[in-house]
Amino acid sequence: MDMSNKVAVVTGSGQGLGLAYAKDLARHGVAVVVNDVNAETADKAVAEIHAAGGRAAAVIAPVGPTETARQLVATAVEEFGRLDIMVTNAGILRDSVLWKMSDEAFDDVVSVHLRGTFTCAREAVLRFREQGEGGRLICVGSPAGQRGNFGQTNYSGAKSGIVGMVRTWAMELQRAGITANAVCPVAVTAMTETIPLFRPYIERMEQTGSLPDLIRRDVGMGTVEDAAGIVTFLASDEAADITGQAFAIGGDRVALWTHPTPAGIAYRDGGWTAEDLGAAWPALSGHRQSVGEEFPAELTAGK
């Protein structure tokens, strides 16, 4: 899969999943604009890509503002002549339960994840349309955005919004040959290391270098490298007809998240009063949807 004629921006790519995405793209020939808020981290990432024979440049700036998005696209064009791929990966966490979450914690997370995805996608699309050769938007979501997660009002809301935007952009950009897809990865990162449910398995991986099948297959969580190939695939010419999709990726597992769809539909001539709904609810209640991630019983039992 030779992509040496392609140029990508990967936000939040100084470390973790973002760095894995950038390295895998570079390994396939893509010139990459690395982005991070920390200059030392970004420069180290660029050096690693160069050492492996790849091409990369760095932009040190926080994602969210339009100015950063413009700088990222401008750097791609100035350094490498064009832009073909925008990967919106940058993110932060400010977790707390609803009644303790501050305005600042909510706004900071939404600004980086949701606004940052919007501003970077918009600037990329302006460049794609100017070039007239299509393009790729690959936006990073999360299972938390699909199912919710305790203590993550801001993060879950932003990640859900990202998938909603991707569905819309797929329709708006199809005629221009621009695809828009979401990737919802699960990997061992600084974030997942703090989750008590996973910590024993991560500690074991640090000692043995591997995760058990329970984690890699049933939970669908592995290393950051395990989640990188989907980004390169979606950026390639082979994925030209894939758009509007949300992929789950992690460990040994890949899947598509379904579109939300009505369940347990009922009808009543003349519409529904509160009393009518109360009478109909027992029949509808069997279709109630679960919330939060669902894990194998063996994992939740602590085995």
ChimeraX attribute file (.defattr): number of C-alpha atoms within 10 A of each C-alpha:
attribute: neighborCount
match mode: 1-to-1
recipient: residues
	/A:1	11
	/A:2	11
	/A:3	17
	/A:4	15
	/A:5	12
	/A:6	22
	/A:7	26
	/A:8	29
	/A:9	31
	/A:10	25
	/A:11	30
	/A:12	28
	/A:13	29
	/A:14	27
	/A:15	19
	/A:16	17
	/A:17	25
	/A:18	24
	/A:19	27
	/A:20	22
	/A:21	26
	/A:22	33
	/A:23	29
	/A:24	20
	/A:25	28
	/A:26	25
	/A:27	20
	/A:28	16
	/A:29	19
	/A:30	27
	/A:31	29
	/A:32	30
	/A:33	28
	/A:34	30
	/A:35	33
	/A:36	25
	/A:37	17
	/A:38	14
	/A:39	15
	/A:40	12
	/A:41	18
	/A:42	24
	/A:43	20
	/A:44	14
	/A:45	25
	/A:46	25
	/A:47	17
	/A:48	15
	/A:49	24
	/A:50	15
	/A:51	10
	/A:52	11
	/A:53	12
	/A:54	22
	/A:55	22
	/A:56	26
	/A:57	21
	/A:58	24
	/A:59	21
	/A:60	20
	/A:61	19
	/A:62	19
	/A:63	28
	/A:64	23
	/A:65	16
	/A:66	16
	/A:67	14
	/A:68	20
	/A:69	25
	/A:70	15
	/A:71	16
	/A:72	29
	/A:73	23
	/A:74	18
	/A:75	19
	/A:76	24
	/A:77	15
	/A:78	11
	/A:79	15
	/A:80	19
	/A:81	11
	/A:82	20
	/A:83	28
	/A:84	25
	/A:85	29
	/A:86	29
	/A:87	28
	/A:88	30
	/A:89	25
	/A:90	25
	/A:91	23
	/A:92	15
	/A:93	16
	/A:94	17
	/A:95	17
	/A:96	16
	/A:97	12
	/A:98	13
	/A:99	7
	/A:100	10
	/A:101	16
	/A:102	13
	/A:103	9
	/A:104	10
	/A:105	18
	/A:106	21
	/A:107	13
	/A:108	19
	/A:109	26
	/A:110	25
	/A:111	19
	/A:112	25
	/A:113	28
	/A:114	26
	/A:115	21
	/A:116	26
	/A:117	32
	/A:118	22
	/A:119	21
	/A:120	28
	/A:121	26
	/A:122	17
	/A:123	20
	/A:124	27
	/A:125	25
	/A:126	12
	/A:127	20
	/A:128	22
	/A:129	15
	/A:130	10
	/A:131	13
	/A:132	12
	/A:133	12
	/A:134	20
	/A:135	28
	/A:136	27
	/A:137	29
	/A:138	27
	/A:139	28
	/A:140	25
	/A:141	29
	/A:142	24
	/A:143	21
	/A:144	21
	/A:145	22
	/A:146	23
	/A:147	15
	/A:148	20
	/A:149	16
	/A:150	14
	/A:151	16
	/A:152	21
	/A:153	22
	/A:154	26
	/A:155	29
	/A:156	23
	/A:157	20
	/A:158	25
	/A:159	28
	/A:160	19
	/A:161	20
	/A:162	26
	/A:163	27
	/A:164	15
	/A:165	20
	/A:166	26
	/A:167	19
	/A:168	13
	/A:169	21
	/A:170	20
	/A:171	14
	/A:172	13
	/A:173	17
	/A:174	15
	/A:175	10
	/A:176	14
	/A:177	17
	/A:178	26
	/A:179	28
	/A:180	29
	/A:181	27
	/A:182	30
	/A:183	27
	/A:184	24
	/A:185	25
	/A:186	24
	/A:187	22
	/A:188	23
	/A:189	15
	/A:190	9
	/A:191	11
	/A:192	15
	/A:193	16
	/A:194	11
	/A:195	11
	/A:196	9
	/A:197	15
	/A:198	17
	/A:199	14
	/A:200	13
	/A:201	19
	/A:202	22
	/A:203	13
	/A:204	13
	/A:205	16
	/A:206	11
	/A:207	9
	/A:208	9
	/A:209	9
	/A:210	14
	/A:211	19
	/A:212	12
	/A:213	14
	/A:214	15
	/A:215	20
	/A:216	20
	/A:217	16
	/A:218	15
	/A:219	19
	/A:220	21
	/A:221	25
	/A:222	27
	/A:223	21
	/A:224	22
	/A:225	18
	/A:226	21
	/A:227	27
	/A:228	23
	/A:229	16
	/A:230	20
	/A:231	24
	/A:232	24
	/A:233	14
	/A:234	23
	/A:235	28
	/A:236	21
	/A:237	14
	/A:238	10
	/A:239	13
	/A:240	16
	/A:241	12
	/A:242	13
	/A:243	24
	/A:244	21
	/A:245	19
	/A:246	26
	/A:247	21
	/A:248	21
	/A:249	25
	/A:250	26
	/A:251	24
	/A:252	17
	/A:253	17
	/A:254	16
	/A:255	12
	/A:256	13
	/A:257	15
	/A:258	10
	/A:259	13
	/A:260	7
	/A:261	5
	/A:262	7
	/A:263	11
	/A:264	11
	/A:265	8
	/A:266	10
	/A:267	8
	/A:268	10
	/A:269	5
	/A:270	6
	/A:271	8
	/A:272	12
	/A:273	10
	/A:274	8
	/A:275	9
	/A:276	11
	/A:277	14
	/A:278	10
	/A:279	11
	/A:280	15
	/A:281	13
	/A:282	10
	/A:283	11
	/A:284	14
	/A:285	10
	/A:286	10
	/A:287	12
	/A:288	9
	/A:289	8
	/A:290	9
	/A:291	12
	/A:292	13
	/A:293	13
	/A:294	10
	/A:295	15
	/A:296	11
	/A:297	9
	/A:298	9
	/A:299	15
	/A:300	11
	/A:301	9
	/A:302	9
	/A:303	6
